[in-house]
Amino acid sequence: MNTYEKIVEKLKARKIQYEEIDQRAAKNRSVDELVRVTGMRYSEGMSTLFFINEKDEYVVVLRRDDRNVKSGVIKKLTNSKSLNFASEGDLNKFGFEAGLVSPVMLGELQDSYDIKILVDSKVMEMDKIICGIAKEGYGLKIAREDLFLFVKRYEVGDITEANEKRQTGVRRRILTGDTPSGRLHIGHYVGTLENRVKMQDDYETYILLANNHAYANYYEKSELINQNVYDVFLDNLAVGIDPNKSTIYLESGIPETMVFYGFFLTMVKHSRALRNPSVKDEIRYKKLDPTLGFISYPILQAVDILQFNADIVPVGEDQLPVIEQAREIARDFNKAYGHLFTEPKGVVGRVSRLVGTDGKEKMSKSGHNAILLSDSAEVLKQKVMSMYTDPNRIKATDKGVVEGNPVFIYHDAFNPDVDEVSDLKDRYLQGKVGDIEVKEKLYKALNTFLEPIREKRKYYEDRPDEAKEILVTGTKRARKVVQGTLEKFEKLVGINKLIESNDV
């Protein structure tokens, strides 16, 4: 019986569903050629790489085909000084021909040989895997969990990096969103909204309306929260979020979120939750007597991110500690149960934190120092003309300070006429321009920026049924993703093992 026949026998003995992929049109066995002839994506394939070190120890690496091996990391994990590909003679000893290796045989080999197996963490994110079946001209397509029934001892790690030439067709995932505490302002735009609009063309984008979070602030005001949800939803559409490219969904429409939340609460120590700078700053700024829900706010945010296995989270600078806590939870879980969660990366907008119109360190709806994306031209003008500037400048002929001046911070952020801004700054420093002229030109730039946003918002306000359908459809689509993650989570943890067992 040859190796291919052994593999088929193993699969059938366990009644595992699989598919043989016809690759006979390929001119050679290279991954690039197989992708070309089969139409598969690099991210769907997995290679089984046999190495041997200076101590004649075998190391097998299971690597997703859109990734490159980090040889230095693998050497460190295996205490190797050098790693070379196993020879054709070695592969023959294991029952393989060169280029016709299959991971299905690894468990059997581990019974006879001392083989260390390292698995790329990206492999553990795959649902289906295309790999070798030890038959010329064919590949094996199989569910990941079924494939790993044949691998007895292995270690999962971040042992690869992206192969830029093989990223075609691979879309990384974004999760971002807003707590509906009121309409969004221009600080939100430069902090995160602008990024999510730009990135939705290149990333699989999910945008959260975090209404569960809102109850941590005022649980008794459900009607207000619902109105705020709708306003924030419209603001996202107004700035350019395209429902054909991005999925906007309602947090409470995914009840599975609370299962993850309950489990994560058991993982994070109370002292760690209290140390989160985002929580501490918010308590101080709003002078809160916080609820337990408010203190554990970042843990629920971690759930929102990790249940989607988001690669990137566009956030304001003040939310970076939340991303770090999500990364900690992902690492702790993966270490305890096996790889499930991606460690996300936070991305801050071009203006990390926009000061308020009153000069305070942070623009805030509750601080009444914000310019809303939905402000009318009249309201906008009133806010701009009453803005804080240089408190030591009494007359227009006094030399002013530009650095840290909110009016010029806003000019830099929203006035596309760089020459005009430069001229205003020069004259302001010399005492040759008054605050009124500087503010009037800022108003003009901001009004030009906000006008199309107001128009887009009005479009959806006039079409509530169309808007509702976007939210309903998005929530259903998002829930399917989370349900898939929860299914994997429950199998890893064994949380329902007792009631699912046939022995009970």
Secondary structure by P-SEA (a helix, b strand, c coil): ccaaaaaaaaaaaabbbbbbbbccccccccaaaaaaaaccccccbbbbbbbbccccbbbbbbcccccccaaaaaaaaacccccccccaaaaaaaccccccccccaaaaaaaccbbbbbbccccccccbbbbbcccccbbbbbbccccccccccccccccccccccccccbbbbbbccccccccccaaaaaacaaaaaaaccccbbbbbccaaaaaaaccccaaaaaaaaaaaaaaaaaaccccccbbbbbcccccaaaaaaaaaaacccaaaaaacaaaaaaaaaacccccccccaaaaaaaaaccccccccccccccaaaaaaaaaaaaaaaaaaccccccbbbbbbccccccccccccccccccccccccccccaaaaaaaaaacccccccccccccccccccaaaaaaaacccaaaaaaaaaaaaaaccccaaaaaaaaaaaaaaaaaaaaaaaaaaaacaaaaaaaaaaaaaaaaaaaaaaaaaaaaaaccccccccccc
